[in-house]
Amino acid sequence: MTEPLGALLASVPQSKPSWITIVKTTLAATVAWVLAKQLGENAAVLFAPVVAVLTLQASVYGSIAAGAQLLFANLVGTALAIAWTQLLGLAWWSLALAAFAALAVARQITNTPLARNQLTVATLAVLVLAPVAHGYGQWRFIDVTIGSVVGLTIAVVVPERPRIAKIRKTLDEWGREAVAVLRSIAEELATRADGEPLAPAERHGWIAQSRRLNEVGAQAAAAFAGVEEVTLLNVFARGVRRDVEQVRGEQFWLVRVTLQVRAISLAADRLYDRPGPPPALGRDTLRALLDALADLLERRVAGESVDDSALRAALIAAVERVYTVFPTAVAALDSVSLLGRLDQLRQDIAGDGAEALVDPGDLPRQG
């Protein structure tokens, strides 16, 4: 797989370090220092292990991206410092101007914090150390090259396997959090059955919990991005790419589930415990449907087979009951809309084989 240089220079590594990454990084820092020491006693040797540590990531792709960014940033920073010294020399005011110029250049030509910081550090290091370390500018670039090459070599020679079990655990936690939100809505509907109506700006307690679903989903997405990155340019990860694709499908499914659960929580918050007449969909009926959905989702998250036939029948009965309370579609619109959300969640949980409440082909047509 070939990545454009621009993509590498703009990439921020997503993979999280493991204990193997820590051992590899320690080895890379040591080897980089030993190799740099063979080239002389210049002060630049101090930066070789630092660059190796910054370069080596948990993934091969991340290591290549970090190495490319470090080389680019140090090349630009070193060139800027050498030219600055030749033109203005070194004084407090020229150092201040150099720092400002380096930060301004970094802001314009780099896209990651690593590259921005490294460009500025390289500029200031060369300016400050050049008077006491002869030829430091050239040594600085050589030193960075050694650290980057060592870090990248170890990343390629000792690649890491994607942590599939860990991301699946994260996805399971996400699914269980969605189950907890459904149960929380049902429980609060029960406890507030005879309570006072909420103030217009007041929200049910389940709203804060449903918002947390977005945070859990973001964490899972970041974890999956790290797992996916580990497979890039990793010849030893070919055997788990099918597992990665399966995990990707589970993540997309949980995104759909989260959208439906959030929509249900918002709709229920707006309909129940508010001033005015109660909605056409009875509180107890909604509680029973939510508990049934929570049970169904819990089984699906646990990897068990699901049977949604009883829930489907309960939803059909609820829709028919709503129209006996308010026989016009407009009057029952909010309740029917909520039931539609519940049914969509049922179908998402049941999967591709889920049967709709009504077959459009069986409906009578006018005209």
C-alpha positions as CSV (number, residue, x, y, z in Angstrom):
1,M,0.0,0.0,0.0
2,T,1.4,3.4,-1.0
3,E,0.5,6.5,0.8
4,P,1.0,10.0,-0.7
5,L,3.7,12.0,1.1
6,G,1.2,14.7,1.9
7,A,-1.1,12.2,3.8
8,L,1.9,11.0,5.8
9,L,2.9,14.6,6.7
10,A,-0.7,15.3,7.9
11,S,-1.4,12.1,9.7
12,V,-1.7,12.0,13.5
13,P,-1.0,8.4,14.7
14,Q,-4.1,6.9,16.2
15,S,-2.8,3.6,17.7
16,K,-2.2,3.5,21.5
17,P,1.1,2.2,22.8
18,S,1.2,-1.3,24.4
19,W,3.8,-2.9,26.6
20,I,5.4,-4.2,23.4
21,T,5.6,-0.6,22.1
22,I,7.3,0.5,25.3
23,V,10.0,-2.3,25.0
24,K,10.5,-1.4,21.3
25,T,10.8,2.3,22.1
26,T,13.4,1.6,24.8
27,L,15.4,-0.5,22.4
28,A,15.2,2.2,19.7
29,A,16.4,5.0,22.0
30,T,19.4,2.9,23.1
31,V,20.4,1.8,19.6
32,A,20.0,5.4,18.2
33,W,22.3,6.8,21.0
34,V,24.9,4.1,20.4
35,L,24.9,4.7,16.6
36,A,25.0,8.5,17.0
37,K,27.9,8.3,19.4
38,Q,30.0,6.5,16.8
39,L,29.9,9.7,14.6
40,G,31.5,12.0,17.2
41,E,31.0,13.8,20.4
42,N,28.9,16.6,19.0
43,A,26.0,17.8,21.3
44,A,23.5,16.7,18.6
45,V,24.0,13.1,19.7
46,L,21.7,13.9,22.6
47,F,18.7,14.2,20.2
48,A,19.1,10.8,18.5
49,P,17.3,8.8,21.2
50,V,14.7,11.5,21.6
51,V,13.8,11.4,17.9
52,A,13.7,7.6,18.0
53,V,11.2,7.7,20.9
54,L,9.1,10.2,19.0
55,T,9.2,8.2,15.7
56,L,8.3,4.8,17.0
57,Q,4.6,4.3,17.3
58,A,2.5,1.2,17.9
59,S,1.8,0.9,14.1
60,V,4.1,0.8,11.2
61,Y,2.0,3.4,9.4
62,G,2.2,5.7,12.4
63,S,5.9,5.3,12.7
64,I,6.4,6.2,9.0
65,A,4.2,9.2,9.4
66,A,6.0,10.4,12.5
67,G,9.4,9.8,11.0
68,A,8.5,11.7,7.8
69,Q,7.1,14.6,9.9
70,L,10.2,14.8,12.1
71,L,12.6,14.7,9.1
72,F,10.6,17.4,7.3
73,A,10.3,19.7,10.3
74,N,13.9,19.4,11.3
75,L,15.1,20.0,7.8
76,V,13.0,23.2,7.5
77,G,13.9,24.3,11.1
78,T,17.6,23.7,10.7
79,A,17.7,25.5,7.3
80,L,15.8,28.4,8.8
81,A,18.2,28.6,11.8
82,I,21.3,28.5,9.7
83,A,20.0,31.3,7.4
84,W,18.9,33.3,10.4
85,T,22.3,33.1,12.0
86,Q,24.1,34.1,8.8
87,L,21.8,37.2,8.4
88,L,21.3,38.4,12.0
89,G,23.6,36.5,14.3
90,L,22.5,35.6,17.8
91,A,21.2,38.1,20.3
92,W,18.1,38.2,22.5
93,W,16.1,40.1,19.9
94,S,17.2,37.9,17.0
95,L,16.3,34.8,19.1
96,A,12.9,36.3,19.8
97,L,12.3,37.0,16.1
98,A,13.6,33.5,15.2
99,A,11.1,31.9,17.6
100,F,8.3,34.0,16.1
101,A,9.3,33.2,12.5
102,A,9.6,29.5,13.3
103,L,6.2,29.3,14.9
104,A,4.7,31.3,12.0
105,V,6.3,29.0,9.4
106,A,5.3,25.9,11.3
107,R,1.7,27.2,11.4
108,Q,1.6,27.6,7.6
109,I,3.4,24.5,6.4
110,T,2.7,21.8,9.0
111,N,-0.6,20.0,10.0
112,T,0.3,18.1,13.2
113,P,1.4,19.2,16.7
114,L,4.5,16.9,16.4
115,A,5.7,18.6,13.2
116,R,4.9,22.2,14.5
117,N,6.7,21.7,17.7
118,Q,9.7,19.9,16.2
119,L,10.2,22.7,13.6
120,T,10.3,25.3,16.3
121,V,12.5,23.2,18.6
122,A,15.0,22.5,15.8
123,T,15.2,26.2,14.9
124,L,15.9,27.3,18.5
125,A,18.3,24.4,19.2
126,V,20.5,25.2,16.3
127,L,20.5,28.9,17.1
128,V,21.4,28.4,20.7
129,L,23.9,25.5,20.4
130,A,25.6,26.4,17.1
131,P,28.1,28.9,18.8
132,V,29.3,26.2,21.2
133,A,29.0,23.1,19.0
134,H,30.8,23.5,15.7
135,G,28.7,22.4,12.7
136,Y,25.7,21.7,14.9
137,G,23.2,22.5,12.2
138,Q,24.4,19.7,9.9
139,W,24.8,17.4,12.8
140,R,21.3,18.1,13.9
141,F,19.8,16.8,10.7
142,I,22.1,13.7,10.7
143,D,21.1,13.0,14.2
144,V,17.4,13.2,13.4
145,T,17.9,10.9,10.4
146,I,19.6,8.3,12.7
147,G,16.8,8.5,15.2
148,S,14.0,8.3,12.6
149,V,15.6,5.4,10.7
150,V,16.3,3.4,13.9
151,G,12.7,4.0,15.1
152,L,11.2,3.1,11.8
153,T,13.4,0.0,11.3
154,I,12.4,-1.5,14.7
155,A,8.7,-0.7,14.0
156,V,8.9,-2.6,10.7
157,V,11.0,-5.5,11.9
158,V,8.9,-6.0,15.1
159,P,5.3,-5.1,14.1
160,E,2.4,-5.4,16.5
161,R,-0.8,-7.3,16.0
162,P,-4.1,-5.5,16.1
163,R,-5.7,-5.8,19.6
164,I,-9.0,-7.2,18.3
165,A,-10.1,-8.5,21.7
166,K,-9.7,-5.1,23.3
167,I,-11.7,-3.2,20.7
168,R,-14.5,-5.9,20.9
169,K,-14.6,-5.3,24.6
170,T,-15.0,-1.6,24.0
171,L,-17.8,-2.2,21.5
172,D,-19.5,-4.5,24.0
173,E,-19.3,-1.7,26.7
174,W,-20.9,0.7,24.2
175,G,-23.7,-1.7,23.5
176,R,-24.3,-2.3,27.2
177,E,-24.4,1.5,27.7
178,A,-27.2,1.7,25.1
179,V,-29.1,-1.1,27.0
180,A,-28.7,0.9,30.2
181,V,-30.2,4.0,28.6
182,L,-33.3,2.1,27.5
183,R,-33.7,0.6,31.0
184,S,-33.2,4.1,32.6
185,I,-36.0,5.6,30.5
186,A,-38.4,2.8,31.5
187,E,-37.5,3.1,35.2
188,E,-37.9,6.8,35.3
189,L,-41.2,6.6,33.6
190,A,-42.3,4.3,36.4
191,T,-41.0,6.5,39.2
192,R,-42.6,9.7,37.8
193,A,-46.0,8.1,37.0
194,D,-47.7,10.2,39.7
195,G,-45.2,13.1,39.9
196,E,-45.5,16.7,39.1
197,P,-44.9,17.8,35.5
198,L,-41.4,19.0,34.6
199,A,-40.7,22.6,34.1
200,P,-40.3,23.7,30.4
201,A,-36.5,23.9,30.7
202,E,-36.2,20.8,32.9
203,R,-35.1,17.4,31.4
204,H,-35.5,13.8,32.5
205,G,-32.5,12.2,34.2
206,W,-32.1,9.8,31.2
207,I,-31.1,12.6,28.9
208,A,-27.6,13.0,30.5
209,Q,-27.1,9.3,30.3
210,S,-28.1,9.2,26.7
211,R,-25.7,12.0,25.9
212,R,-22.9,9.8,27.3
213,L,-23.6,7.4,24.4
214,N,-21.9,9.9,22.1
215,E,-18.8,10.0,24.3
216,V,-18.6,6.2,24.5
217,G,-19.1,6.0,20.8
218,A,-16.3,8.5,20.2
219,Q,-13.9,6.5,22.4
220,A,-14.8,3.3,20.5
221,A,-14.2,5.1,17.2
222,A,-10.8,6.2,18.3
223,A,-9.9,2.7,19.5
224,F,-11.0,1.2,16.2
225,A,-9.0,3.8,14.3
226,G,-5.9,2.7,16.2
227,V,-6.6,-1.0,15.5
228,E,-7.2,-0.2,11.8
229,E,-4.0,1.8,11.6
230,V,-2.0,-1.2,13.0
231,T,-3.0,-3.3,10.0
232,L,-1.7,-0.7,7.4
233,L,1.7,-1.6,5.9
234,N,1.8,-4.6,8.3
235,V,2.5,-7.8,6.5
236,F,1.9,-9.8,9.6
237,A,-1.6,-8.4,10.1
238,R,-3.1,-10.0,6.9
239,G,-4.6,-12.9,8.9
240,V,-6.7,-10.6,11.1
241,R,-8.0,-8.2,8.4
242,R,-11.3,-10.2,8.2
243,D,-11.7,-9.7,12.0
244,V,-11.1,-6.0,11.5
245,E,-13.8,-5.8,8.8
246,Q,-16.2,-7.6,11.1
247,V,-15.4,-5.2,13.9
248,R,-16.0,-2.3,11.5
249,G,-19.5,-3.7,10.8
250,E,-20.2,-3.9,14.5
251,Q,-19.1,-0.3,15.0
252,F,-21.4,0.9,12.2
253,W,-24.3,-1.1,13.7
254,L,-23.7,0.5,17.1
255,V,-23.7,3.9,15.5
256,R,-27.2,3.2,14.1
257,V,-28.4,1.8,17.4
258,T,-27.0,4.9,19.2
259,L,-28.9,7.2,16.9
260,Q,-32.1,5.4,17.5
261,V,-31.7,5.3,21.3
262,R,-30.8,9.0,21.4
263,A,-33.9,9.8,19.3
264,I,-36.1,7.7,21.5
265,S,-34.8,9.4,24.6
266,L,-35.4,12.9,23.2
267,A,-38.9,12.0,22.0
268,A,-39.9,10.5,25.3
269,D,-38.5,13.5,27.2
270,R,-40.6,15.8,25.1
271,L,-43.8,13.8,25.4
272,Y,-44.0,12.6,29.0
273,D,-44.3,14.4,32.3
274,R,-45.2,17.7,30.6
275,P,-48.1,20.0,31.2
276,G,-51.3,19.2,29.3
277,P,-53.0,16.0,28.3
278,P,-50.9,12.8,28.2
279,P,-49.8,11.3,24.9
280,A,-51.8,8.7,23.1
281,L,-49.1,6.1,23.8
282,G,-49.6,5.0,27.4
283,R,-46.8,5.2,29.8
284,D,-47.0,1.6,30.9
285,T,-47.1,0.5,27.3
286,L,-44.0,2.4,26.5
287,R,-42.2,1.0,29.6
288,A,-43.0,-2.5,28.5
289,L,-41.8,-1.9,25.0
290,L,-38.5,-0.3,26.2
291,D,-37.9,-3.2,28.6
292,A,-38.4,-5.7,25.7
293,L,-36.1,-3.7,23.5
294,A,-33.4,-3.6,26.2
295,D,-33.7,-7.4,26.6
296,L,-33.4,-7.9,22.9
297,L,-30.4,-5.5,22.6
298,E,-28.7,-7.1,25.6
299,R,-28.9,-10.6,24.0
300,R,-27.6,-9.2,20.6
301,V,-24.6,-7.5,22.3
302,A,-23.9,-10.7,24.2
303,G,-23.7,-12.6,20.9
304,E,-26.9,-14.6,21.5
305,S,-29.6,-15.2,18.9
306,V,-32.6,-12.8,19.1
307,D,-36.3,-13.4,18.4
308,D,-38.2,-10.2,17.9
309,S,-41.6,-11.8,17.0
310,A,-43.1,-11.0,20.4
311,L,-41.9,-7.4,20.4
312,R,-43.1,-7.0,16.8
313,A,-46.6,-8.1,17.9
314,A,-46.5,-5.8,20.9
315,L,-45.6,-2.8,18.7
316,I,-48.5,-3.6,16.3
317,A,-50.9,-3.8,19.3
318,A,-49.5,-0.5,20.6
319,V,-50.0,1.2,17.2
320,E,-53.6,0.0,17.0
321,R,-54.2,1.1,20.6
322,V,-52.9,4.6,19.9
323,Y,-55.5,5.0,17.1
324,T,-58.3,3.9,19.5
325,V,-57.3,6.8,21.8
326,F,-56.9,9.4,19.0
327,P,-58.6,8.1,15.8
328,T,-56.9,10.7,13.6
329,A,-53.3,10.5,12.4
330,V,-52.6,14.2,13.2
331,A,-53.7,13.8,16.9
332,A,-51.6,10.7,17.4
333,L,-48.6,11.9,15.3
334,D,-46.1,12.2,18.2
335,S,-46.9,8.8,19.7
336,V,-46.8,7.1,16.3
337,S,-43.5,8.8,15.5
338,L,-42.1,7.4,18.8
339,L,-43.4,4.0,18.0
340,G,-41.7,4.2,14.6
341,R,-38.4,4.9,16.4
342,L,-39.0,1.9,18.6
343,D,-39.7,-0.3,15.6
344,Q,-36.7,1.0,13.7
345,L,-34.5,0.0,16.7
346,R,-36.2,-3.4,16.8
347,Q,-35.3,-4.0,13.2
348,D,-31.7,-2.8,13.7
349,I,-31.3,-5.2,16.6
350,A,-32.9,-8.1,14.7
351,G,-30.8,-7.6,11.6
352,D,-31.4,-8.1,8.0
353,G,-34.1,-10.8,8.6
354,A,-36.3,-8.4,10.6
355,E,-39.9,-8.2,9.4
356,A,-41.6,-4.8,9.1
357,L,-44.8,-4.2,11.0
358,V,-46.8,-3.9,7.8
359,D,-46.1,-5.2,4.3
360,P,-46.8,-2.3,2.0
361,G,-47.9,-4.7,-0.7
362,D,-50.8,-5.8,1.6
363,L,-52.2,-2.3,2.0
364,P,-55.3,-1.2,0.1
365,R,-54.6,1.6,-2.4
366,Q,-57.1,4.2,-3.5
367,G,-57.5,5.6,-6.9
